[in-house]
């Protein structure tokens, strides 16, 4: 099972997006684990994740977190602000799947 981890400031604002992503994954019959954590938990969650998506509010952390993830071959990307704001679960899921497929 592949794991998609969303990180935001406190791990709470992404919970609605996670719900929409899970619903989309279920519609597509994809076996994925999708969950949100606070950016402070990034290093603890990194070994378990296949891809990590950052909420736009923590995009300033992208460089540092990418540097931590790169040695483990893990992709880190910032969620598009419009997709995040509009809670476009399908679009964010597509982005995550594209990063996993790399």
ABEGO torsion letter per residue (X at the ends): XBBBBBBBAAGAAAAAAAAAAAAAAAAAGBBBBBBBBBAAAAAAAAAABABBBBBAAAAAAAAAAAAAAAAAGBBBBBBBAAAAAAGBAAAAAAAAAAAAAX
